[in-house]
Amino acid sequence: MGFCISCGQQHQDGIRFCRFCGNQQPGEQLLARLRHEAEQIHYMRLQAQALAQQQQQQYQQNQYNQQPRW
């Protein structure tokens, strides 16, 4: 099931025009490309989160190492 890109009503996959508002819907090639781009963005976001976590751990380790030892 999909949703109209114009009015948001739910419809069956593979339709060319929305039965509610009549607007043309994207074709399968465009949808496949958009899904691929979304997967790439998701992967890049996961990498950025992992890097940020690694940097935070490094910062905390540096802060700990700079504390005076009594």
Sequence and secondary structure as in RCSB ss.txt:
>XXXX:A:sequence
MGFCISCGQQHQDGIRFCRFCGNQQPGEQLLARLRHEAEQIHYMRLQAQALAQQQQQQYQQNQYNQQPRW
>XXXX:A:secstr
 EE TTT  EE TT SB TTT  B   HHHHHHHHHHHHHHHHHHHHHHHHHHHHHHHHHHHHHHHS   
